[in-house]
Amino acid sequence: MIRPGRPNPPQPPLIDATVAELLLRLESRDPDALAELFAYYNDKFHRLVDVRLNWTLRGRLDVADVLQESYLDARDRLDHFFSREERSIFV
């Protein structure tokens, strides 16, 4: 809670040092950086897909399959992503 007349408490960084380093490596086209980022966020990605995967698709798709395809799509589109001035992750 922010109170008038008191200094605001320090905020945690939006990304930690590991992610910042991986993003710099990714931007410099390090071929392993994207895989390491996916591994770093694997648990969060897994939960996200697991919650959002429609029940009608669960018999045909596995969360791991969706994550693998997402990784391959991201890897294939890196040059396009870095060629744009605005680097939004939303397509």
Backbone atoms as SQL, in Angstrom:
CREATE TABLE atoms (id INTEGER PRIMARY KEY, chain TEXT, resi INTEGER, resn TEXT, atom TEXT, x REAL, y REAL, z REAL);
INSERT INTO atoms VALUES
  (1, 'A', 1, 'MET', 'N', 0.847, -1.175, 0.000),
  (2, 'A', 1, 'MET', 'CA', 0.000, 0.000, 0.000),
  (3, 'A', 1, 'MET', 'C', 0.892, 1.238, 0.000),
  (4, 'A', 2, 'ILE', 'N', 0.573, 2.178, -0.850),
  (5, 'A', 2, 'ILE', 'CA', 1.343, 3.425, -0.937),
  (6, 'A', 2, 'ILE', 'C', 0.689, 4.448, -0.030),
  (7, 'A', 3, 'ARG', 'N', 1.507, 5.019, 0.859),
  (8, 'A', 3, 'ARG', 'CA', 0.992, 6.014, 1.795),
  (9, 'A', 3, 'ARG', 'C', 1.641, 7.358, 1.509),
  (10, 'A', 4, 'PRO', 'N', 0.832, 8.416, 1.502),
  (11, 'A', 4, 'PRO', 'CA', 1.388, 9.744, 1.247),
  (12, 'A', 4, 'PRO', 'C', 2.451, 10.095, 2.292),
  (13, 'A', 5, 'GLY', 'N', 3.520, 10.712, 1.832),
  (14, 'A', 5, 'GLY', 'CA', 4.567, 11.163, 2.737),
  (15, 'A', 5, 'GLY', 'C', 5.592, 10.101, 3.073),
  (16, 'A', 6, 'ARG', 'N', 5.378, 8.894, 2.619),
  (17, 'A', 6, 'ARG', 'CA', 6.337, 7.821, 2.865),
  (18, 'A', 6, 'ARG', 'C', 6.942, 7.389, 1.529),
  (19, 'A', 7, 'PRO', 'N', 8.203, 6.996, 1.573),
  (20, 'A', 7, 'PRO', 'CA', 8.797, 6.528, 0.314),
  (21, 'A', 7, 'PRO', 'C', 8.147, 5.211, -0.113),
  (22, 'A', 8, 'ASN', 'N', 8.035, 5.055, -1.425),
  (23, 'A', 8, 'ASN', 'CA', 7.473, 3.818, -1.957),
  (24, 'A', 8, 'ASN', 'C', 8.446, 2.665, -1.720),
  (25, 'A', 9, 'PRO', 'N', 7.930, 1.506, -1.381),
  (26, 'A', 9, 'PRO', 'CA', 8.827, 0.367, -1.189),
  (27, 'A', 9, 'PRO', 'C', 9.469, -0.023, -2.518),
  (28, 'A', 10, 'PRO', 'N', 10.672, -0.569, -2.467),
  (29, 'A', 10, 'PRO', 'CA', 11.325, -0.958, -3.725),
  (30, 'A', 10, 'PRO', 'C', 10.519, -2.044, -4.430),
  (31, 'A', 11, 'GLN', 'N', 10.442, -1.930, -5.735),
  (32, 'A', 11, 'GLN', 'CA', 9.709, -2.899, -6.540),
  (33, 'A', 11, 'GLN', 'C', 10.676, -3.940, -7.087),
  (34, 'A', 12, 'PRO', 'N', 10.241, -5.195, -7.129),
  (35, 'A', 12, 'PRO', 'CA', 11.115, -6.204, -7.721),
  (36, 'A', 12, 'PRO', 'C', 11.268, -5.947, -9.215),
  (37, 'A', 13, 'PRO', 'N', 12.388, -6.335, -9.791),
  (38, 'A', 13, 'PRO', 'CA', 12.562, -6.121, -11.233),
  (39, 'A', 13, 'PRO', 'C', 11.548, -6.948, -12.016),
  (40, 'A', 14, 'LEU', 'N', 11.167, -6.442, -13.187),
  (41, 'A', 14, 'LEU', 'CA', 10.212, -7.165, -14.019),
  (42, 'A', 14, 'LEU', 'C', 10.795, -8.484, -14.515),
  (43, 'A', 15, 'ILE', 'N', 12.085, -8.499, -14.783),
  (44, 'A', 15, 'ILE', 'CA', 12.753, -9.731, -15.177),
  (45, 'A', 15, 'ILE', 'C', 14.021, -9.859, -14.354),
  (46, 'A', 16, 'ASP', 'N', 14.411, -11.087, -14.076),
  (47, 'A', 16, 'ASP', 'CA', 15.621, -11.270, -13.284),
  (48, 'A', 16, 'ASP', 'C', 16.855, -11.264, -14.183),
  (49, 'A', 17, 'ALA', 'N', 18.014, -11.328, -13.571),
  (50, 'A', 17, 'ALA', 'CA', 19.280, -11.225, -14.296),
  (51, 'A', 17, 'ALA', 'C', 19.455, -12.372, -15.287),
  (52, 'A', 18, 'THR', 'N', 18.986, -13.555, -14.940),
  (53, 'A', 18, 'THR', 'CA', 19.106, -14.699, -15.845),
  (54, 'A', 18, 'THR', 'C', 18.337, -14.452, -17.130),
  (55, 'A', 19, 'VAL', 'N', 17.112, -13.986, -16.994),
  (56, 'A', 19, 'VAL', 'CA', 16.284, -13.726, -18.175),
  (57, 'A', 19, 'VAL', 'C', 16.863, -12.573, -18.979),
  (58, 'A', 20, 'ALA', 'N', 17.339, -11.539, -18.315),
  (59, 'A', 20, 'ALA', 'CA', 17.935, -10.414, -19.027),
  (60, 'A', 20, 'ALA', 'C', 19.132, -10.878, -19.857),
  (61, 'A', 21, 'GLU', 'N', 19.954, -11.733, -19.276),
  (62, 'A', 21, 'GLU', 'CA', 21.111, -12.248, -20.016),
  (63, 'A', 21, 'GLU', 'C', 20.661, -13.102, -21.205),
  (64, 'A', 22, 'LEU', 'N', 19.663, -13.943, -20.994),
  (65, 'A', 22, 'LEU', 'CA', 19.165, -14.780, -22.088),
  (66, 'A', 22, 'LEU', 'C', 18.564, -13.938, -23.211),
  (67, 'A', 23, 'LEU', 'N', 17.881, -12.868, -22.860),
  (68, 'A', 23, 'LEU', 'CA', 17.314, -11.990, -23.886),
  (69, 'A', 23, 'LEU', 'C', 18.407, -11.295, -24.694),
  (70, 'A', 24, 'LEU', 'N', 19.471, -10.869, -24.022),
  (71, 'A', 24, 'LEU', 'CA', 20.594, -10.274, -24.747),
  (72, 'A', 24, 'LEU', 'C', 21.247, -11.294, -25.673),
  (73, 'A', 25, 'ARG', 'N', 21.411, -12.504, -25.185),
  (74, 'A', 25, 'ARG', 'CA', 21.988, -13.558, -26.022),
  (75, 'A', 25, 'ARG', 'C', 21.076, -13.870, -27.202),
  (76, 'A', 26, 'LEU', 'N', 19.784, -13.878, -26.963),
  (77, 'A', 26, 'LEU', 'CA', 18.830, -14.137, -28.038),
  (78, 'A', 26, 'LEU', 'C', 18.916, -13.053, -29.103),
  (79, 'A', 27, 'GLU', 'N', 19.009, -11.814, -28.663),
  (80, 'A', 27, 'GLU', 'CA', 19.100, -10.706, -29.604),
  (81, 'A', 27, 'GLU', 'C', 20.386, -10.762, -30.426),
  (82, 'A', 28, 'SER', 'N', 21.441, -11.306, -29.832),
  (83, 'A', 28, 'SER', 'CA', 22.691, -11.444, -30.579),
  (84, 'A', 28, 'SER', 'C', 22.722, -12.762, -31.362),
  (85, 'A', 29, 'ARG', 'N', 21.568, -13.386, -31.461),
  (86, 'A', 29, 'ARG', 'CA', 21.352, -14.591, -32.267),
  (87, 'A', 29, 'ARG', 'C', 22.086, -15.830, -31.743),
  (88, 'A', 30, 'ASP', 'N', 22.235, -15.930, -30.447),
  (89, 'A', 30, 'ASP', 'CA', 22.793, -17.137, -29.838),
  (90, 'A', 30, 'ASP', 'C', 21.796, -18.272, -30.073),
  (91, 'A', 31, 'PRO', 'N', 22.205, -19.345, -30.734),
  (92, 'A', 31, 'PRO', 'CA', 21.254, -20.402, -31.088),
  (93, 'A', 31, 'PRO', 'C', 20.678, -21.158, -29.888),
  (94, 'A', 32, 'ASP', 'N', 21.337, -21.111, -28.744),
  (95, 'A', 32, 'ASP', 'CA', 20.851, -21.839, -27.571),
  (96, 'A', 32, 'ASP', 'C', 19.971, -20.994, -26.649),
  (97, 'A', 33, 'ALA', 'N', 19.957, -19.693, -26.845),
  (98, 'A', 33, 'ALA', 'CA', 19.265, -18.801, -25.919),
  (99, 'A', 33, 'ALA', 'C', 17.752, -19.045, -25.882),
  (100, 'A', 34, 'LEU', 'N', 17.141, -19.261, -27.029),
  (101, 'A', 34, 'LEU', 'CA', 15.692, -19.484, -27.053),
  (102, 'A', 34, 'LEU', 'C', 15.337, -20.770, -26.319),
  (103, 'A', 35, 'ALA', 'N', 16.103, -21.820, -26.546),
  (104, 'A', 35, 'ALA', 'CA', 15.844, -23.087, -25.848),
  (105, 'A', 35, 'ALA', 'C', 15.988, -22.908, -24.339),
  (106, 'A', 36, 'GLU', 'N', 16.979, -22.136, -23.913),
  (107, 'A', 36, 'GLU', 'CA', 17.168, -21.902, -22.486),
  (108, 'A', 36, 'GLU', 'C', 16.043, -21.064, -21.903),
  (109, 'A', 37, 'LEU', 'N', 15.538, -20.094, -22.672),
  (110, 'A', 37, 'LEU', 'CA', 14.386, -19.308, -22.211),
  (111, 'A', 37, 'LEU', 'C', 13.148, -20.192, -22.063),
  (112, 'A', 38, 'PHE', 'N', 12.916, -21.042, -23.046),
  (113, 'A', 38, 'PHE', 'CA', 11.771, -21.948, -22.951),
  (114, 'A', 38, 'PHE', 'C', 11.925, -22.876, -21.754),
  (115, 'A', 39, 'ALA', 'N', 13.131, -23.361, -21.511),
  (116, 'A', 39, 'ALA', 'CA', 13.361, -24.239, -20.354),
  (117, 'A', 39, 'ALA', 'C', 13.136, -23.476, -19.049),
  (118, 'A', 40, 'TYR', 'N', 13.580, -22.221, -19.001),
  (119, 'A', 40, 'TYR', 'CA', 13.432, -21.397, -17.806),
  (120, 'A', 40, 'TYR', 'C', 11.951, -21.209, -17.459),
  (121, 'A', 41, 'TYR', 'N', 11.141, -20.979, -18.486),
  (122, 'A', 41, 'TYR', 'CA', 9.716, -20.717, -18.278),
  (123, 'A', 41, 'TYR', 'C', 8.842, -21.943, -18.501),
  (124, 'A', 42, 'ASN', 'N', 9.428, -23.128, -18.616),
  (125, 'A', 42, 'ASN', 'CA', 8.672, -24.324, -18.962),
  (126, 'A', 42, 'ASN', 'C', 7.486, -24.575, -18.024),
  (127, 'A', 43, 'ASP', 'N', 7.700, -24.472, -16.735),
  (128, 'A', 43, 'ASP', 'CA', 6.599, -24.732, -15.797),
  (129, 'A', 43, 'ASP', 'C', 5.452, -23.740, -15.987),
  (130, 'A', 44, 'LYS', 'N', 5.788, -22.476, -16.166),
  (131, 'A', 44, 'LYS', 'CA', 4.734, -21.464, -16.370),
  (132, 'A', 44, 'LYS', 'C', 4.010, -21.693, -17.687),
  (133, 'A', 45, 'PHE', 'N', 4.779, -21.979, -18.758),
  (134, 'A', 45, 'PHE', 'CA', 4.149, -22.261, -20.054),
  (135, 'A', 45, 'PHE', 'C', 3.244, -23.488, -19.948),
  (136, 'A', 46, 'HIS', 'N', 3.717, -24.501, -19.255),
  (137, 'A', 46, 'HIS', 'CA', 2.942, -25.739, -19.125),
  (138, 'A', 46, 'HIS', 'C', 1.610, -25.464, -18.426),
  (139, 'A', 47, 'ARG', 'N', 1.661, -24.706, -17.329),
  (140, 'A', 47, 'ARG', 'CA', 0.419, -24.370, -16.608),
  (141, 'A', 47, 'ARG', 'C', -0.512, -23.528, -17.481),
  (142, 'A', 48, 'LEU', 'N', 0.055, -22.576, -18.215),
  (143, 'A', 48, 'LEU', 'CA', -0.750, -21.704, -19.069),
  (144, 'A', 48, 'LEU', 'C', -1.487, -22.513, -20.129),
  (145, 'A', 49, 'VAL', 'N', -0.775, -23.383, -20.808),
  (146, 'A', 49, 'VAL', 'CA', -1.403, -24.190, -21.852),
  (147, 'A', 49, 'VAL', 'C', -2.382, -25.182, -21.238),
  (148, 'A', 50, 'ASP', 'N', -2.019, -25.778, -20.125),
  (149, 'A', 50, 'ASP', 'CA', -2.883, -26.757, -19.478),
  (150, 'A', 50, 'ASP', 'C', -4.231, -26.147, -19.098),
  (151, 'A', 51, 'VAL', 'N', -4.209, -24.924, -18.609),
  (152, 'A', 51, 'VAL', 'CA', -5.445, -24.247, -18.214),
  (153, 'A', 51, 'VAL', 'C', -6.277, -23.856, -19.436),
  (154, 'A', 52, 'ARG', 'N', -5.609, -23.470, -20.520),
  (155, 'A', 52, 'ARG', 'CA', -6.332, -22.939, -21.675),
  (156, 'A', 52, 'ARG', 'C', -6.666, -23.965, -22.757),
  (157, 'A', 53, 'LEU', 'N', -6.084, -25.146, -22.689),
  (158, 'A', 53, 'LEU', 'CA', -6.336, -26.148, -23.718),
  (159, 'A', 53, 'LEU', 'C', -7.766, -26.674, -23.592),
  (160, 'A', 54, 'ASN', 'N', -8.524, -26.487, -24.632),
  (161, 'A', 54, 'ASN', 'CA', -9.926, -26.882, -24.637),
  (162, 'A', 54, 'ASN', 'C', -10.062, -28.384, -24.417),
  (163, 'A', 55, 'TRP', 'N', -11.043, -28.772, -23.633),
  (164, 'A', 55, 'TRP', 'CA', -11.222, -30.178, -23.295),
  (165, 'A', 55, 'TRP', 'C', -11.489, -31.045, -24.512),
  (166, 'A', 56, 'THR', 'N', -12.074, -30.458, -25.566),
  (167, 'A', 56, 'THR', 'CA', -12.347, -31.248, -26.772),
  (168, 'A', 56, 'THR', 'C', -11.065, -31.602, -27.526),
  (169, 'A', 57, 'LEU', 'N', -9.989, -30.878, -27.271),
  (170, 'A', 57, 'LEU', 'CA', -8.709, -31.158, -27.933),
  (171, 'A', 57, 'LEU', 'C', -7.795, -32.060, -27.117),
  (172, 'A', 58, 'ARG', 'N', -8.090, -32.225, -25.863),
  (173, 'A', 58, 'ARG', 'CA', -7.187, -32.970, -24.968),
  (174, 'A', 58, 'ARG', 'C', -6.978, -34.420, -25.394),
  (175, 'A', 59, 'GLY', 'N', -7.938, -35.009, -26.052),
  (176, 'A', 59, 'GLY', 'CA', -7.769, -36.385, -26.508),
  (177, 'A', 59, 'GLY', 'C', -6.788, -36.499, -27.660),
  (178, 'A', 60, 'ARG', 'N', -6.610, -35.406, -28.399),
  (179, 'A', 60, 'ARG', 'CA', -5.738, -35.429, -29.569),
  (180, 'A', 60, 'ARG', 'C', -4.424, -34.689, -29.355),
  (181, 'A', 61, 'LEU', 'N', -4.403, -33.777, -28.394),
  (182, 'A', 61, 'LEU', 'CA', -3.210, -32.958, -28.156),
  (183, 'A', 61, 'LEU', 'C', -2.747, -33.090, -26.720),
  (184, 'A', 62, 'ASP', 'N', -1.467, -33.052, -26.561),
  (185, 'A', 62, 'ASP', 'CA', -0.860, -33.051, -25.239),
  (186, 'A', 62, 'ASP', 'C', -0.234, -31.675, -25.026),
  (187, 'A', 63, 'VAL', 'N', -0.157, -31.231, -23.793),
  (188, 'A', 63, 'VAL', 'CA', 0.446, -29.935, -23.488),
  (189, 'A', 63, 'VAL', 'C', 1.878, -29.875, -24.027),
  (190, 'A', 64, 'ALA', 'N', 2.619, -30.956, -23.880),
  (191, 'A', 64, 'ALA', 'CA', 3.999, -30.976, -24.368),
  (192, 'A', 64, 'ALA', 'C', 4.064, -30.781, -25.882),
  (193, 'A', 65, 'ASP', 'N', 3.086, -31.321, -26.604),
  (194, 'A', 65, 'ASP', 'CA', 3.043, -31.132, -28.058),
  (195, 'A', 65, 'ASP', 'C', 2.834, -29.662, -28.416),
  (196, 'A', 66, 'VAL', 'N', 1.928, -29.022, -27.692),
  (197, 'A', 66, 'VAL', 'CA', 1.651, -27.600, -27.934),
  (198, 'A', 66, 'VAL', 'C', 2.904, -26.776, -27.648),
  (199, 'A', 67, 'LEU', 'N', 3.592, -27.070, -26.555),
  (200, 'A', 67, 'LEU', 'CA', 4.806, -26.330, -26.217),
  (201, 'A', 67, 'LEU', 'C', 5.905, -26.558, -27.248),
  (202, 'A', 68, 'GLN', 'N', 6.035, -27.773, -27.728),
  (203, 'A', 68, 'GLN', 'CA', 7.043, -28.060, -28.735),
  (204, 'A', 68, 'GLN', 'C', 6.760, -27.291, -30.027),
  (205, 'A', 69, 'GLU', 'N', 5.520, -27.302, -30.468),
  (206, 'A', 69, 'GLU', 'CA', 5.156, -26.559, -31.677),
  (207, 'A', 69, 'GLU', 'C', 5.355, -25.052, -31.477),
  (208, 'A', 70, 'SER', 'N', 5.054, -24.564, -30.289),
  (209, 'A', 70, 'SER', 'CA', 5.255, -23.141, -29.991),
  (210, 'A', 70, 'SER', 'C', 6.729, -22.773, -30.074),
  (211, 'A', 71, 'TYR', 'N', 7.579, -23.635, -29.526),
  (212, 'A', 71, 'TYR', 'CA', 9.019, -23.399, -29.593),
  (213, 'A', 71, 'TYR', 'C', 9.493, -23.369, -31.042),
  (214, 'A', 72, 'LEU', 'N', 9.061, -24.336, -31.836),
  (215, 'A', 72, 'LEU', 'CA', 9.489, -24.387, -33.238),
  (216, 'A', 72, 'LEU', 'C', 9.007, -23.158, -34.007),
  (217, 'A', 73, 'ASP', 'N', 7.772, -22.731, -33.765),
  (218, 'A', 73, 'ASP', 'CA', 7.257, -21.525, -34.417),
  (219, 'A', 73, 'ASP', 'C', 8.061, -20.296, -33.998),
  (220, 'A', 74, 'ALA', 'N', 8.354, -20.177, -32.705),
  (221, 'A', 74, 'ALA', 'CA', 9.136, -19.031, -32.224),
  (222, 'A', 74, 'ALA', 'C', 10.522, -19.030, -32.848),
  (223, 'A', 75, 'ARG', 'N', 11.158, -20.194, -32.890),
  (224, 'A', 75, 'ARG', 'CA', 12.499, -20.295, -33.481),
  (225, 'A', 75, 'ARG', 'C', 12.481, -19.876, -34.947),
  (226, 'A', 76, 'ASP', 'N', 11.458, -20.314, -35.675),
  (227, 'A', 76, 'ASP', 'CA', 11.376, -20.000, -37.100),
  (228, 'A', 76, 'ASP', 'C', 11.069, -18.533, -37.360),
  (229, 'A', 77, 'ARG', 'N', 10.476, -17.842, -36.397),
  (230, 'A', 77, 'ARG', 'CA', 10.079, -16.445, -36.604),
  (231, 'A', 77, 'ARG', 'C', 11.009, -15.427, -35.938),
  (232, 'A', 78, 'LEU', 'N', 12.121, -15.881, -35.377),
  (233, 'A', 78, 'LEU', 'CA', 13.014, -14.951, -34.678),
  (234, 'A', 78, 'LEU', 'C', 13.529, -13.841, -35.588),
  (235, 'A', 79, 'ASP', 'N', 13.941, -14.179, -36.790),
  (236, 'A', 79, 'ASP', 'CA', 14.451, -13.142, -37.696),
  (237, 'A', 79, 'ASP', 'C', 13.389, -12.102, -37.995),
  (238, 'A', 80, 'HIS', 'N', 12.160, -12.557, -38.202),
  (239, 'A', 80, 'HIS', 'CA', 11.058, -11.616, -38.439),
  (240, 'A', 80, 'HIS', 'C', 10.835, -10.731, -37.211),
  (241, 'A', 81, 'PHE', 'N', 10.871, -11.338, -36.039),
  (242, 'A', 81, 'PHE', 'CA', 10.672, -10.590, -34.798),
  (243, 'A', 81, 'PHE', 'C', 11.727, -9.500, -34.638),
  (244, 'A', 82, 'PHE', 'N', 12.990, -9.841, -34.860),
  (245, 'A', 82, 'PHE', 'CA', 14.062, -8.872, -34.665),
  (246, 'A', 82, 'PHE', 'C', 14.194, -7.879, -35.814),
  (247, 'A', 83, 'SER', 'N', 13.565, -8.151, -36.946),
  (248, 'A', 83, 'SER', 'CA', 13.631, -7.214, -38.071),
  (249, 'A', 83, 'SER', 'C', 12.658, -6.049, -37.900),
  (250, 'A', 84, 'ARG', 'N', 11.705, -6.186, -37.011),
  (251, 'A', 84, 'ARG', 'CA', 10.701, -5.143, -36.811),
  (252, 'A', 84, 'ARG', 'C', 11.171, -4.147, -35.764),
  (253, 'A', 85, 'GLU', 'N', 10.825, -2.896, -35.976),
  (254, 'A', 85, 'GLU', 'CA', 11.191, -1.865, -35.001),
  (255, 'A', 85, 'GLU', 'C', 10.424, -2.062, -33.702),
  (256, 'A', 86, 'GLU', 'N', 9.126, -2.314, -33.823),
  (257, 'A', 86, 'GLU', 'CA', 8.310, -2.576, -32.628),
  (258, 'A', 86, 'GLU', 'C', 8.385, -4.070, -32.358),
  (259, 'A', 87, 'ARG', 'N', 8.836, -4.426, -31.188),
  (260, 'A', 87, 'ARG', 'CA', 9.054, -5.842, -30.876),
  (261, 'A', 87, 'ARG', 'C', 8.019, -6.357, -29.895),
  (262, 'A', 88, 'SER', 'N', 6.792, -6.322, -30.296),
  (263, 'A', 88, 'SER', 'CA', 5.725, -6.864, -29.470),
  (264, 'A', 88, 'SER', 'C', 5.667, -8.367, -29.647),
  (265, 'A', 89, 'ILE', 'N', 5.416, -9.084, -28.578),
  (266, 'A', 89, 'ILE', 'CA', 5.282, -10.528, -28.684),
  (267, 'A', 89, 'ILE', 'C', 3.906, -10.929, -29.173),
  (268, 'A', 90, 'PHE', 'N', 2.997, -9.977, -29.295),
  (269, 'A', 90, 'PHE', 'CA', 1.652, -10.278, -29.769),
  (270, 'A', 90, 'PHE', 'C', 1.625, -10.169, -31.275),
  (271, 'A', 91, 'VAL', 'N', 1.079, -11.191, -31.909),
  (272, 'A', 91, 'VAL', 'CA', 1.052, -11.233, -33.372),
  (273, 'A', 91, 'VAL', 'C', -0.305, -10.796, -33.853);
